[in-house]
Amino acid sequence: MGIGGSERVCVNLANEWAKDHEVHIVVLNLENDVNTHLLDERVKVHELGVSRLRYAAIPMFRYIKKYDPEFLFIFGTEMAVILDKLKKMRLVKTRLVVRILNNVNISLSKDDHVSPVVENYLKKAQSRMKEMDVIIAQCKAMGNMLKRAYRVSDDKLKVIYNPVSTGLIERVEKKRNDEDHKGSGNNRITFIGRIDPQKQPEHLIKAFDIIKKQKTDAMLRIVGNGHLMQQTVSLAESLNLTDSIIFDDIRKDMENVYSDTDVVILCSQYEGMPNSLIEAIGCGIPVVSYDCPIGPSEIVEDGVNGFLIERDNIEMLAQKTILALEQTWDEDIIKATCKKFEPGNIAGQYIEIFRSLCVE
């Protein structure tokens, strides 16, 4: 339940389902927890008490034997493969619904600090996805990719968008309407995500350097942490930008982040379905994003809720961010583009799948 888009999706869905169903969340541990305080009190959280996924098979087997779930909804391929092995050994018979987390074609780069052993395991895990009971793709592009890469059949593949948090939107609106709340200016840029190779933080800093030369009062807030944090800080120092950049690390109070933001920016090499963009438009905040594979093109409506630009074009990233800061946006129009991520409807799509598994 640490920082990350998948964790926020898990919370949003669990809270919706808890209104009418018994919901359990099973995690390895809660060492880096920043999300359980957002869960509905009816959601039950179970810790397996292990530090790594490779140690999870036995405690997961014990959980299944104790609670005997008719199905398990799994975030990511690794746990799915562990449970599939237990099924093949006839130790469990639970149906498996697997939500794919990222772009499986290019998310195993050695730049992401994945060891050769782990990379080989993950590739094998991905190749076995077609054997699962149901595969959930986060967007249409991901669904097409899974069909091409792993020949996942149409009857097993479902495309369901990530839900936005209505609770977060309400908290942001309340914060912005609070007469005591004062913003820090009108050129506030925010990046939210891991500081790792996938997110290309060097592009972010270089783009901000261009922005700062044209808008001297611009401020950049970086919310997150990761392998490249020190390199990112060093790059900012070399460009004399540190006085204009807030390195926030991990935040639990995202309503305070979004309420003090004028533009949310994303410069990833690839994505799954970036929640920071969904949350931003849900709060009426324009976004600027690389048109990277996959996800942003199904969120960003160019000129309506932000700008979608050529991937790896740092100059254009900077100029479109400046334009987004200068343009007058209609918050209601931006929010309207987020309707397809409404949590009640999305949670209902999952319930239909779960019910079909229970009656088979």
C-alpha positions as CSV (number, residue, x, y, z in Angstrom):
1,M,0.0,0.0,0.0
2,G,2.9,2.3,-0.7
3,I,3.1,5.2,-3.2
4,G,2.0,4.4,-6.8
5,G,-0.9,4.6,-9.1
6,S,-1.9,0.9,-8.7
7,E,-2.2,1.4,-4.9
8,R,-4.5,4.3,-5.4
9,V,-6.6,2.3,-7.9
10,C,-6.8,-0.5,-5.3
11,V,-8.1,1.9,-2.6
12,N,-10.6,3.5,-5.0
13,L,-12.1,0.2,-6.1
14,A,-12.1,-1.3,-2.6
15,N,-14.0,1.6,-1.2
16,E,-16.6,1.4,-3.9
17,W,-17.1,-2.4,-3.5
18,A,-17.2,-2.1,0.3
19,K,-20.5,-0.3,0.1
20,D,-22.3,-3.6,-0.8
21,H,-19.7,-6.4,-0.5
22,E,-17.1,-7.9,1.8
23,V,-13.7,-6.8,0.6
24,H,-10.3,-8.0,1.7
25,I,-6.9,-6.6,0.6
26,V,-3.9,-8.9,1.0
27,V,-0.5,-7.3,1.0
28,L,3.1,-8.5,1.6
29,N,3.6,-6.0,4.4
30,L,2.7,-2.4,5.3
31,E,6.2,-1.1,5.8
32,N,5.7,1.8,3.3
33,D,2.0,2.3,3.8
34,V,0.6,5.6,2.7
35,N,-2.9,4.5,1.7
36,T,-4.7,2.5,4.3
37,H,-5.9,5.6,6.1
38,L,-7.9,6.3,2.9
39,L,-9.7,2.9,3.1
40,D,-13.3,2.5,4.1
41,E,-13.4,1.1,7.6
42,R,-15.3,-2.0,6.3
43,V,-12.3,-3.0,4.1
44,K,-10.2,-5.7,5.8
45,V,-6.4,-5.6,5.3
46,H,-4.3,-8.7,5.7
47,E,-0.5,-8.7,5.9
48,L,1.3,-11.8,4.7
49,G,4.3,-10.7,6.8
50,V,7.0,-11.2,4.1
51,S,9.5,-8.8,2.6
52,R,9.6,-10.2,-0.9
53,L,7.1,-11.7,-3.3
54,R,9.2,-14.9,-3.5
55,Y,8.3,-15.7,0.1
56,A,4.6,-15.2,-0.4
57,A,3.5,-18.6,-1.6
58,I,3.0,-20.3,1.8
59,P,1.3,-17.4,3.6
60,M,-0.9,-16.8,0.6
61,F,-1.9,-20.5,0.5
62,R,-2.8,-20.2,4.2
63,Y,-4.9,-17.2,3.5
64,I,-6.8,-19.0,0.8
65,K,-7.4,-22.0,2.9
66,K,-8.7,-19.9,5.8
67,Y,-11.1,-17.6,3.8
68,D,-11.8,-19.8,0.7
69,P,-12.4,-16.9,-1.7
70,E,-14.2,-17.8,-5.0
71,F,-11.9,-15.5,-6.9
72,L,-8.8,-13.3,-6.4
73,F,-8.3,-10.0,-8.1
74,I,-4.5,-9.6,-8.5
75,F,-2.6,-6.5,-9.2
76,G,0.4,-7.5,-11.4
77,T,1.7,-10.7,-13.0
78,E,4.1,-12.0,-10.4
79,M,1.6,-13.0,-7.7
80,A,-0.6,-14.4,-10.4
81,V,2.1,-16.8,-11.5
82,I,2.6,-17.9,-7.9
83,L,-1.1,-18.6,-7.5
84,D,-1.3,-20.3,-10.9
85,K,1.5,-22.7,-9.7
86,L,-0.6,-23.5,-6.6
87,K,-3.5,-24.2,-8.9
88,K,-1.5,-26.5,-11.1
89,M,-0.4,-28.4,-8.0
90,R,-4.1,-28.7,-7.1
91,L,-3.5,-27.0,-3.8
92,V,-6.0,-24.3,-4.5
93,K,-8.9,-23.9,-7.0
94,T,-9.5,-20.1,-6.8
95,R,-10.3,-18.3,-10.0
96,L,-7.7,-15.6,-10.9
97,V,-8.5,-12.1,-12.3
98,V,-5.3,-10.3,-13.2
99,R,-4.9,-6.6,-13.7
100,I,-1.8,-5.8,-15.9
101,L,0.1,-3.0,-14.4
102,N,2.4,-1.6,-17.1
103,N,3.5,-1.8,-20.7
104,V,4.8,-5.3,-20.7
105,N,6.7,-4.8,-24.0
106,I,9.2,-2.4,-22.5
107,S,8.9,-2.4,-18.7
108,L,11.7,-4.8,-18.0
109,S,14.7,-2.6,-18.9
110,K,17.9,-3.1,-17.0
111,D,17.8,0.6,-16.4
112,D,14.9,0.0,-14.1
113,H,17.3,-2.0,-11.8
114,V,15.8,-5.4,-12.7
115,S,18.3,-8.2,-12.2
116,P,18.7,-10.7,-15.1
117,V,17.2,-13.5,-12.8
118,V,14.1,-11.4,-11.9
119,E,13.8,-10.2,-15.5
120,N,13.7,-13.7,-16.8
121,Y,11.1,-14.7,-14.2
122,L,8.9,-11.7,-15.1
123,K,9.0,-12.5,-18.8
124,K,8.0,-16.0,-18.1
125,A,5.2,-14.7,-15.9
126,Q,3.9,-12.4,-18.6
127,S,4.0,-15.2,-21.2
128,R,1.6,-17.2,-19.0
129,M,-1.0,-14.5,-18.7
130,K,-3.2,-16.0,-21.3
131,E,-3.8,-19.0,-19.0
132,M,-5.5,-16.8,-16.3
133,D,-9.3,-16.8,-16.0
134,V,-9.6,-13.1,-16.8
135,I,-7.1,-10.4,-17.9
136,I,-7.8,-6.7,-17.2
137,A,-6.1,-4.2,-19.4
138,Q,-6.1,-0.6,-18.1
139,C,-6.8,0.9,-21.5
140,K,-7.6,0.0,-25.1
141,A,-3.9,0.3,-26.3
142,M,-2.8,-2.1,-23.5
143,G,-5.5,-4.6,-24.6
144,N,-4.3,-4.6,-28.2
145,M,-0.8,-5.0,-27.0
146,L,-1.7,-8.1,-24.9
147,K,-3.5,-9.6,-27.8
148,R,-0.4,-9.1,-30.0
149,A,2.2,-10.1,-27.5
150,Y,0.6,-13.0,-25.7
151,R,-2.4,-14.0,-27.9
152,V,-4.8,-13.3,-25.1
153,S,-8.2,-14.3,-26.3
154,D,-11.1,-11.8,-26.5
155,D,-13.2,-13.9,-24.1
156,K,-10.6,-13.6,-21.4
157,L,-9.5,-10.0,-22.0
158,K,-11.4,-7.0,-20.6
159,V,-10.5,-3.3,-20.9
160,I,-11.5,-1.3,-17.8
161,Y,-10.2,2.2,-17.1
162,N,-8.8,3.2,-13.8
163,P,-11.2,4.9,-11.4
164,V,-10.6,8.4,-10.2
165,S,-11.0,9.1,-6.5
166,T,-14.2,11.1,-5.9
167,G,-13.0,11.6,-2.3
168,L,-9.8,13.2,-3.5
169,I,-11.7,15.5,-5.8
170,E,-14.0,16.6,-3.0
171,R,-11.1,17.3,-0.7
172,V,-9.4,19.4,-3.4
173,E,-12.5,21.4,-4.1
174,K,-13.0,22.0,-0.3
175,K,-9.4,23.1,0.0
176,R,-9.7,25.5,-3.0
177,N,-12.9,26.9,-1.7
178,D,-11.6,27.5,1.8
179,E,-11.3,31.2,2.3
180,D,-8.2,30.7,4.4
181,H,-6.4,28.8,1.6
182,K,-4.0,30.9,-0.4
183,G,-2.1,29.7,-3.4
184,S,1.6,30.4,-3.9
185,G,1.2,31.9,-7.4
186,N,-0.1,31.1,-10.9
187,N,2.9,29.2,-12.4
188,R,2.9,26.1,-10.3
189,I,3.9,22.9,-12.1
190,T,3.7,19.5,-10.5
191,F,5.1,16.1,-11.3
192,I,3.8,13.0,-9.4
193,G,5.5,9.6,-9.7
194,R,8.5,7.5,-9.1
195,I,11.9,9.1,-9.8
196,D,13.2,6.3,-12.0
197,P,14.2,5.7,-15.6
198,Q,10.6,5.1,-16.8
199,K,9.6,8.6,-15.7
200,Q,12.6,10.3,-17.3
201,P,13.1,12.9,-14.5
202,E,16.1,14.4,-16.5
203,H,13.6,15.5,-19.1
204,L,11.5,17.2,-16.4
205,I,14.4,19.2,-15.1
206,K,15.7,20.2,-18.5
207,A,12.2,21.3,-19.6
208,F,11.8,23.3,-16.4
209,D,15.1,25.0,-17.1
210,I,13.6,26.2,-20.4
211,I,10.4,27.3,-18.6
212,K,12.2,29.1,-15.9
213,K,14.1,31.3,-18.5
214,Q,10.7,32.5,-19.8
215,K,8.7,32.5,-16.5
216,T,11.1,33.5,-13.7
217,D,8.4,33.0,-11.0
218,A,7.6,29.4,-12.1
219,M,7.8,26.7,-9.4
220,L,8.2,22.9,-9.9
221,R,7.0,20.5,-7.2
222,I,8.2,16.9,-7.5
223,V,6.2,14.4,-5.5
224,G,7.8,11.0,-5.3
225,N,11.1,9.1,-4.8
226,G,13.2,6.5,-6.5
227,H,16.5,5.3,-7.8
228,L,17.3,8.5,-9.7
229,M,16.5,11.0,-6.9
230,Q,20.1,12.0,-6.2
231,Q,20.9,12.3,-9.9
232,T,17.8,14.5,-10.4
233,V,18.8,16.7,-7.5
234,S,22.3,17.0,-8.8
235,L,21.0,18.0,-12.3
236,A,18.8,20.7,-10.7
237,E,21.8,22.0,-8.7
238,S,24.0,22.2,-11.8
239,L,21.3,24.3,-13.6
240,N,20.8,26.5,-10.5
241,L,17.2,25.5,-10.2
242,T,17.0,24.2,-6.6
243,D,15.5,27.4,-5.2
244,S,12.6,26.9,-7.6
245,I,12.0,23.2,-7.1
246,I,10.3,21.6,-4.2
247,F,11.4,18.0,-3.7
248,D,8.5,16.6,-1.7
249,D,9.3,12.9,-1.5
250,I,6.1,10.8,-0.8
251,R,3.0,12.7,0.3
252,K,-0.2,11.3,1.9
253,D,-2.1,14.6,1.6
254,M,-2.5,14.7,-2.1
255,E,-5.4,17.1,-1.8
256,N,-2.8,19.7,-0.7
257,V,-0.7,18.9,-3.7
258,Y,-3.4,19.2,-6.3
259,S,-5.0,22.3,-4.7
260,D,-1.7,24.1,-5.1
261,T,-1.1,23.1,-8.7
262,D,-1.8,24.9,-12.0
263,V,-0.5,22.2,-14.4
264,V,0.4,18.5,-13.9
265,I,3.3,17.3,-16.2
266,L,4.3,13.8,-17.3
267,C,7.4,13.0,-19.4
268,S,7.5,9.2,-19.2
269,Q,9.2,6.9,-21.7
270,Y,6.2,4.6,-21.3
271,E,3.2,4.1,-19.1
272,G,0.4,1.8,-18.1
273,M,-2.4,4.2,-17.4
274,P,-1.0,7.2,-15.5
275,N,-3.2,8.1,-12.6
276,S,-1.7,11.5,-12.0
277,L,-3.2,12.6,-15.2
278,I,-6.6,11.1,-14.4
279,E,-6.6,12.7,-10.9
280,A,-5.5,16.1,-12.3
281,I,-8.3,16.4,-14.8
282,G,-10.8,15.1,-12.2
283,C,-9.7,18.1,-10.2
284,G,-10.0,20.5,-13.2
285,I,-6.3,20.9,-13.6
286,P,-4.8,20.9,-17.2
287,V,-2.1,18.4,-18.0
288,V,0.9,18.3,-20.3
289,S,2.1,14.8,-21.3
290,Y,4.4,13.0,-23.7
291,D,2.3,10.8,-26.1
292,C,4.2,7.8,-24.8
293,P,3.0,4.2,-25.1
294,I,0.5,3.6,-23.5
295,G,-2.3,5.5,-21.8
296,P,-1.9,9.2,-22.1
297,S,-3.6,9.4,-25.5
298,E,-6.7,7.9,-23.9
299,I,-6.7,10.5,-21.2
300,V,-5.5,13.8,-22.7
301,E,-7.8,15.6,-25.1
302,D,-5.4,18.0,-26.8
303,G,-6.5,21.6,-26.2
304,V,-9.5,20.5,-24.1
305,N,-7.9,19.3,-20.8
306,G,-4.3,19.9,-21.7
307,F,-1.7,19.1,-24.3
308,L,-0.4,15.8,-25.7
309,I,3.0,16.1,-27.3
310,E,5.6,14.2,-29.2
311,R,7.6,11.8,-26.9
312,D,11.1,12.9,-25.9
313,N,10.6,16.4,-27.3
314,I,11.9,18.4,-24.3
315,E,11.6,21.8,-26.0
316,M,7.9,21.2,-26.9
317,L,7.3,19.9,-23.4
318,A,8.5,23.2,-22.0
319,Q,6.6,25.4,-24.5
320,K,3.3,23.5,-24.1
321,T,3.7,23.8,-20.3
322,I,4.2,27.5,-20.7
323,L,1.1,27.7,-22.9
324,A,-0.9,25.7,-20.4
325,L,0.1,28.1,-17.6
326,E,-0.9,31.1,-19.7
327,Q,-4.1,29.8,-21.2
328,T,-7.5,30.3,-19.5
329,W,-9.0,26.9,-18.9
330,D,-12.6,26.0,-18.0
331,E,-12.4,23.7,-15.0
332,D,-15.9,22.3,-15.7
333,I,-14.9,21.3,-19.2
334,I,-11.7,19.7,-18.0
335,K,-13.6,17.7,-15.3
336,A,-16.2,16.6,-17.9
337,T,-13.4,14.7,-19.7
338,C,-12.9,12.6,-16.6
339,K,-16.4,11.1,-16.6
340,K,-15.2,7.9,-18.2
341,F,-13.1,7.3,-15.1
342,E,-16.1,7.6,-12.7
343,P,-15.5,5.0,-9.9
344,G,-19.1,3.7,-9.4
345,N,-19.4,2.7,-13.1
346,I,-15.9,1.2,-13.2
347,A,-16.4,-0.8,-10.0
348,G,-19.6,-2.1,-11.5
349,Q,-17.8,-3.4,-14.5
350,Y,-15.6,-5.4,-12.2
351,I,-18.6,-6.7,-10.3
352,E,-20.1,-8.1,-13.5
353,I,-16.9,-10.1,-14.1
354,F,-16.7,-11.3,-10.5
355,R,-20.3,-12.5,-10.6
356,S,-19.7,-14.4,-13.9
357,L,-16.9,-16.3,-12.3
358,C,-18.9,-17.2,-9.2
359,V,-21.7,-18.7,-11.3
360,E,-19.5,-20.7,-13.7
